[in-house]
Amino acid sequence: MALVGYRRPVFLVVCALANLASNLALNLTLALAPDHWRVGLLPMLELAVVVAEWAVLRLVVAGPNPPPLRSRISVRLAIATVLANVLSFTIGVILF
């Protein structure tokens, strides 16, 4: 996130914590799911992770009264969240 312009220390800490929590929840859910469900669950869980992280980060950026979903701030943060998660997923696949 720092690479795309979000450099406030509080934001980066919340970003790291949100990423850690969401990835742990996703991996635990996949580990407990039956093998034949994992392929179908993965895209849905990844989407849920992106939406949850974006919602949390949006509150950090904009405060308790975030701007409308189509505002420049919300869209920019959504794109950054998607890109960060694509990068995270790709690195995970390469390391696995």
URQUI-V968798 format. One record per residue. PHI is phi in degrees with one decimal (999 if undefined). OMEGA is omega in radians with two decimals (* if undefined). Layout:
phi = <PHI,PHI>
omega = <OMEGA,OMEGA>
This chain:
phi = <999,-62.9,-68.3,-103.7,109.8,-92.5,-120.6,-63.2,-56.1,-62.2,-62.4,-66.1,-66.3,-62.7,-60.7,-64.3,-66.5,-64.0,-65.0,-62.1,-64.2,-69.3,-70.2,-63.5,-63.4,-63.1,-68.5,-65.6,-60.8,-65.7,-66.3,-87.5,-77.2,-59.5,-52.5,-72.6,-92.3,-60.8,-63.3,-76.0,-73.3,-54.0,-62.5,-66.9,-68.6,-62.4,-63.1,-62.0,-62.7,-60.6,-64.7,-64.7,-62.7,-61.3,-63.3,-66.0,-66.5,-62.6,-67.0,-68.9,-70.8,-108.1,85.4,-69.2,-116.7,-65.8,-69.2,-56.3,-59.1,-90.7,-69.6,-59.5,-61.7,-65.8,-67.7,-62.0,-67.8,-63.3,-64.3,-62.9,-66.9,-62.4,-62.6,-62.7,-72.9,-64.2,-63.3,-61.1,-63.3,-62.5,-63.2,-61.2,-66.1,-64.9,-74.8,-77.3>
omega = <3.11,-3.13,-3.14,2.97,3.11,-3.01,3.11,-3.10,3.14,3.13,-3.11,3.09,3.11,3.11,3.14,3.13,3.11,3.12,3.13,-3.12,-3.09,3.12,3.06,3.13,3.13,-3.10,3.08,3.10,3.12,-3.14,-3.11,-3.12,3.03,-3.08,-3.06,3.11,-2.96,-3.12,3.12,-3.13,-3.03,3.14,3.14,3.13,3.09,3.09,3.11,3.11,-3.14,-3.11,-3.13,3.12,3.13,-3.14,3.13,-3.11,3.09,3.09,3.13,-3.12,-2.98,-3.13,-3.04,3.10,-3.07,3.13,3.11,-3.08,-3.10,-3.14,-3.12,-3.14,-3.10,-3.12,3.13,3.13,3.10,3.13,3.12,3.14,3.10,-3.13,3.12,3.14,3.05,3.10,3.13,3.14,-3.12,3.11,3.10,3.12,-3.13,-3.12,-3.11,*>
